[in-house]
Amino acid sequence: MRKQALRLLRPRGAAACRPASLTTARRGSGLIDGLVALAILAFGMLAMTRFQGRMVAQTTEAQSRQVATQLTSELLSTVLVDTANAACYTLPQSGSCANSGAISRASAWQTRVEQALPGTVSSTATLDAGTGRMTVVVSWTGKDSTDARRLETVTDVR
């Protein structure tokens, strides 16, 4: 009998001191906290994925611009080395040109441009005989979009 009396006087654990309604209300709060944390993590991961996708697209665009710049510089450098036949490097070919090597180099360059850039590619090279300026224009469409890209490079070939 004495043991029973001691059990009745002494509360069992911390839960024995709280009212029953508080104990049941706190029971699911850990699960809700976990779900909220998981939702925040999911939105963060989604944002990082979109950011990475945009970075890949921008890198691809930058690479295309770099290739176009290198190719236009290549043609203009070739013309600067062979200034006597500068008119032979115009694309599309205008007038008559006696140097078949210059014509084949220009057409090979145009083929490389079409292979190196994405989408629909066009390239032109014009020579203003009065000023001695050669203008090379390369146009292409983006890899992931249909937006037109255009690079124009001008140099004096006199």
Secondary structure, 3 states (H helix, E strand, C coil): CHHHHHHHHCCCCHHHCCCHHHHHHHCCHHHHHHHHHHHHHHHHHHHHHHHHHHHHHHHHHHHHHHHHHHHHHHHHHHHHHCHHHHHHHCECCCCCCCCHHHHHHHHHHHHHHHHHCCCCCEEEEEEECCCCEEEEEEEEECCCCCCEEEEEEEEECC
